[in-house]
Amino acid sequence: MSNYSTLMYATNQKQKLNEDDQLESTQSGSDLTRQMTEGNIPQRPRQLMLDDDRYQVYLNSLQNDNTTGLRNVNSDRDLSLPLERSRGLDNFYDSQEDEISIRKYLGYTVQWVSLVTENLLSHPFIVLRRQCQVYNASQKYHLHPLGLFPTIIHLHRRQGVTTLWKGLGSCLLVRGMSLAIEDVLCKITSWPKEVDNRTGTKRFGQHLILKCVSIAIVVPYYSASLVETVQSDIASEKPGLLDVFREGTLRLLYWSSPQKGRMLPAWALIGPSVSLGITKYLFSLVIKGLSSRIIRRRIKNSQESKGAKYKDDSLENQNVEIYSNLISMLTSEMIFYPFETILHRIQLQGTRTIIDNLDNGVAVVPILTNYQGVIDCYRTTVASEGVAGLYKGFGAIILQFAAHIAVIKLTKWVVNQITEIVSNRPPQRVIQYYNLDRGLNSNSSTISPTTISSNSNLDEIAADEDHYVE
């Protein structure tokens, strides 16, 4: 720590030395040139202009370890570091295990925030997107996010801030129901609920069967939840918390003859829903595997270029998991968006749902369609609305993932700030400038201040100060 403080003090005084050298060099340039030509360079002691009182205060602050002396010093790159904070540098490097534990727990915080964002904060964008998808007579397609802002403002003025949070409880209940069904099937049949790259072909096939059965059972309840998320609050009665189970069960009981006129039977919905769900799931697995490998390769190349390897890579694994999940989810949502539009339209048909008119955000319209199935829905949509009709509300996806990425970035920044404060870590620009992280990323089990000094130029600059000061 003494070497580091001496370095910072010497850096401040080095500017005075440079100014004196320039002045002397201009006055005796001809003499110095003649002596250098003859090979006889005088070896005179170099004087460092120091304030005796200030230097004495500085030495007392180092010996007595108080904060009444020189508090802040500047390097030639205008890097400021308080001396009382820099004294924690030794403890920081002596307690590597504590810092690793802190970073690990804070990494779990980022994962938790990402999960909350995916299931809660993204719900308003899901409501907007579903309303655009099922509105077959809309004039505005909302393919970009800018066109959605006036509609959102009008909806909030007319119906309040809760208008985009409708159906949140039913969506969470359906997701929880899906997880519960998978867990029960896993315990009854011993089919694996999770797979990885070491899972065999047979076990993977059983896993896909479990997914298919879970999706098939949840389809009627998912359709009931879809109705709650798209129906207008001012033109419909607000559903109860458990109404999604009642409506889903009724739709499941009327297997071949629905209770309403144009509503498609349950067997006509299960096939397309299972096909889309399992295809989308397989595609997301492939994208997640590829993206995770690419991210890990980039991290490995970065470590090799620095000639160091992280002692604990749990935080890096958490980051890889977060970003690979985000990339796979974004890619799968974009690729399968047209198929989801068709599926939502046939699921909503015959439910007599009244939705908000997203062309202006101030009126309501009923959904009146008469599709015979998936193929008929596709042909009718393309014929009447064009291919772009399959992408209605695509701007909501852009807003959803932009907000998701922004929340993750903000959380990671807050976590980094907390890590620096808790571990007494110097600012990142100081660490990069003095190359203090060389010892941190090494493979050694313990890192001491001596190692840091040997890996940098601290000792050399301290020796220069002893040589220049008389």
N, C-alpha and C positions, 0 to 999 in steps of 0.2 A: 504494500500500500504506500510505503514511503517512496519507492521508486516511481510509482504512478503520479503521486503528488509532486515530486521533484520534476518529473517530465512536464507537467502542466505549468509549473512555475517557470521552468527554463524556456518554455515556448513563448511565454509572455515577454521575457527579457531578451529573447533572441532578436526581436525587431529593433530594439535599441542598438544592439551590436551591429546589425546590418547597416543601420543608418550611419554609425560612426565609421565603419569600414568604407562606405561609399565616399564619405567626406575626406578621409585620409587618402583614399586611392586617387581622388581628383587632384589633391595637392602635391602628392609625391609620385605621380605616374611616371615621369621621365626617369627619376632615380631608380624606381623599382624595375623598370624595363631594362636599364643599363645593368643593374645587378643580376637580373635573371639571365641576361645574355652572357655575362661572365661566369655564371654558374655559382655565384656566391650570394645566396639568399639569407638575409639576416634573420636569426631566430630570436624575435623579441616577444616578451610576454604580452598577451592580449588582455586588455582591461575591459571588464564588464561594468557598465555604469549602474550601480545599485544604490537604492536608498537604504541607508543603514537602519533607520527606524522601521521601515516597512519590512526589511528582510528579517530583523529580529522578531517582529510580530509573527511573521510567517513561520520561523523556526519554533517559536513558542507554541503556535497552534498545532504543529506536528507532534511536539513532545508532550504537551499537556492534553492533547485530544479534546480541545474545546472548539467552540464555534464562534469565538470572538475575533478570530484573526481573519485571514483571507478566505472568504466564503465561496466566491465564484472566480474561476480562471478561464481564459479563452485560449483556444488554439489558433493557429494561422488559418484555419478554415471556419473560424467563428463558431466553434463548438463549445457550448457552455455546459459545465457539469459541477453541481454543488459538491464541495468537499465532504460534507457530512453524509451525502448519499453515496459518494464513491467509496467511503469507508466500508460500506456493506458489500463491496465487491468480493472481499476475501470470504465472507460467510456464504456468499452466493455460490462460489466455486467449491467451497468445502461441503456443501449440502446438496449434492446433485440428486440424490434419491428423493429428497423433499420436493425439489422443483419438478422432477419427473412426475411425482404423484399429483402435484397441483395441476400441471398441464394435462394430465390424464383425466382428472375430474372435470376440468373446464372443457375438455374435448367432449365429454359426455353431455355437458350443457349445450354445446352446439348441436349435437344430435337430437337432443330433446326439443330444442327450439325448431329445428327443421321438421320434426314430426308434428309439432303443434301447428306450424305453418301449413303443412300439407293437409291436415285434417280440419283445421278451424279457420285460419286466416284466408285460406283459398276458397272458402265456401261462397262469398259474394260473387266471385268471378265464375264459379260453377253455375250459380243461379242465372246470371246473365247469359252464359253460353247455352244453357239448356232452353231458356226462353227463346233465344234466337233460332235454335235448331228446330223447334217444334212449330214455329210460326211460319207456315207455308205461304201465306199471302202477304208477307212483309215486302215493302218496297226497298228498304235499306238492308243490305246484307251484313254490315258491320264487319268487314274483312280486316280492318285495321283498328287499332285501339282508340284513335282520335275521335272517331264517330260515336263512340260509346259515352264519352264524357257528358255531352248535353243530355242524353237520355238518363244517365245516372243522377244528374242534378235535378231533372224534372221529377224523377221517381222519389227522391229524397224530400223534395218540397211538398209533394202531394201525399205521400204515404209515410214519411218519417225515415229515420236511419235504419230501422229494422226491416225494411222491405227487401233488402238483399240477403237477409239472414234467415229467411223462411225455410222451413224444412230441414234445418240443421240437426234437430234432435232425431228425426227419422233417418237421416243419412248416417249418423253415428250409430244408431241402433241396428241398421242393416249391416254396416261394417262389422260391428261387434257380433252380430248373428252369424255372419260368414266365418269369422274367426272361431266362434264357438262350435259351429258345425264341423269345421276342419279338425278341431281338437278332439271332438267326440269320435269322428271317423278314424282318426289316427289311433285312438285308444282301442276302438272296437276291432278294427281290421289290421292294425299294425302297419298301415300304409304311412310312409314318411311324410311329414308335414313340411319339412325343409330339405333342400338338396344343395349339394356343392359339387365341385369338380371331381370329387372322389366317389360320387354316387354311381352305382352300376346301372346298366340299362334296365334291368328288371325293376329295381327300386325306383328309377326315374319314371318308368311307365306307370307304376302304382301311384306315384305322386301325381301324375297327370290325371289319373282316374279320380283321385280324391278331389282335385280341383274341379273337374267336370261335375261331379255329384254335388259339390258345394254350390257351384254357380247355378245348377238346375234347381236346387231347392230354394235359393234366394231370389230367383227371377220374379215371382209374383210380388214379393215384398219390395223389391227394387222398383217395380213399376208403380206401386203405391207411393213409394218415397218420391219418385219422379213427379207425380201429380202434385204433391205438397210443395215441391221446390219451384214449380212453374206457375201455379195458379195465383191469381191476383188477390191481394189481401182485402181490397175494398169491394170486390165482387163475389167473394166466397167466404164461407165460415172458416174460422181458424180451427184447424184440426187439433185433436188432443194428442198427448204424448204417445199413447199406445194405439192410436187409430191406424197406424201403418200395419200393425199385426192383424187387426180386424179386416182391413181392406185386402191385404195380401192373402189371408186365409180364405176369404170369400172367392177371390179370383182363382185360387188353387182348387177349391171345391167344385167350381163350375169348369170342369176340365175341358169339356167339348162344347158346351152350350153356355156362353156367357150370359150374365144377367142383364146386360144392356145391348142395344141394337147392333151398333157397328163395332163393338169391342171384339178383338180377335181372341180366340180361345187360348188357353194356357199352353197347349201342345204346340201351337203355331209360334209362340214366343220363345220357348225353351231351346229349340234347335238353333235359331240364329244367335241367341244370347250366349249359349255355350260355345258355339263356333267362334264368335268374336272374342269372348273372354279368354279362351285357351290360346288362341292365336296371338292375341295381344300379350298374354303372359309369356309365351315362348319367345316372342320378339324382344320383349323387355329383358328377359334373361340373357339373350345373346348380346344385346347392346350393353348391358351392365357388365358382362364379362369382358367385352372388347375395351370399353372405356376404362375399366379398372386396370387392365393390363397396360394400356397406354399411359395412364397416370403414374402407375408404379414404375414403368420404364423411364419416364421423365424424371421422377424423383431419384432413381438410381443413377442416371446420367449426371444429374446435378451434384450428387454426392461424390461421384467419381471425378468430376471436374474440379471439385474442391479438395480432393484427396482425403476425405473424411467420411465417416459413417456415423449415423445417429446411434447413441448408446441405447435409447429406448424408442422404438418406432411405433408405439401404440397410438400416439396422436396422429402420425402420418396415416396409419391404417384407418383411423376414424374419418379423416378428411377424404381418403379415397372412397370409403363407403358412402359418405354423404354425397359427394359429387358424382359418383357413378350412378347412384340411385336417381339423382336429379336429372342426369343426362338421359338415362333409359326412360324415365317417366315422360320427359319432354318429347323425346323422339317418338315413343309409342303413341302419345296423345296426338301428335301432328300427323303421323302416318295413317292412323285408324280413325281420324276425325270424320270422314264421310260415312263410314260404316256405322259409327255411333249416331250420326244424325238420322240415318234410316231406322235404326233400331229404336231410338227414342220416339220417332213419329208413330211407328206401329204399336209401341207400348202405350202411348197416350190416346190412341184412337178409340173412340167410343166412351171415353170417361166423362164427357160433357164438361170439360175444363175450360174456364175463362182465364185468359192470361193478359198481362199488360201489353199494350201496343208499344213496342220498342221503336217504332218509327218516330214517335213524338214524346213518349213517356208520360202522357196525360190522359190516355183513354184505355179502354179494355176491349178485347175482341175474343170471340169464341173460337175454338179449334174444331173445324168441321172437315173431316177427311173420310175417304172411303177406299182405303187401300185393301187389296186382296191378299197381300203378303209382301215379303221382302223384295222380290223381283218387280212386282207392280209398283211398289213405293219408289224404287230406284228409277224406273222408266218414267213414271209420272213426274217425279221431281226434276229430272234432267230435261224433260220435254217442256215443262211449264216455267221452270226457274233457271235452267241452264246448269252447267257443271258447277258454277259458283254457288248454286243453291245448296249443294252438299257441304259447303264451307261457311254457311251462315253463322255469325258469332265467333269467327276465328280470332278476331281481335281480343276477345276475352281471354283466350289462352295466352296471348302475348302479355297481357297485363298480369295474368296469374303468375307466370313464371318470372317475369321481371320483378314483381313484388317478392316472390320467393327467394330469388337470388339476392335482392337487396337486403332482406332480413338476415340471410346467412352471412353476408359480408359485414353487416353492422354488428352481428353477434360475435363474429371472429375478431373484429377490431376491438370490441369491448373486452373480450377474453384476453387478447394480447396485452391490453393496458393493465388489466387486473394481474396478469402473470408478472409483468415488470414491477408492479408496485409491491406485490406480496413477496417476491423473491429478491427485492432490492437490485434488480437488474438495471444497468445503465441504459440510456436510450439507445435505440438500434443504430442510429447514425454514429454514435461514439464507438460502439462495438465494431461496426464495419470499418471505420476509419483506422482504428488501432488494431484491427484483426484479433480482437479478444475472443472471438468465437472459435478460433482454431483449436483451443484446448477443450472447449465444450463439446465439439463434434468428434473428438477423437475416441478411439476404442479403449482407452485406459479406464480402469475402474475408479481411480481417484485422481483428482486434478487439484493441484495446489497453486498458490500464488507464485511459487518459484517456477513452475512450469510455464505460467503465463509470461513471466518476465523473460524466460529463455526463448520463447517463441516470438518475441517482439523486439523492438529496438529500445526498450526502456533503459536497459543497463548502459547502452552506448550513449544515449543522450544524457543520462545522469553522469557518466564519466566525462563527457564534454563540459558539463557545467563545472565539475570539480577542476577541470583543466583551465577554464576561463576565469573562474573567480579566485581572486587572491585573498 
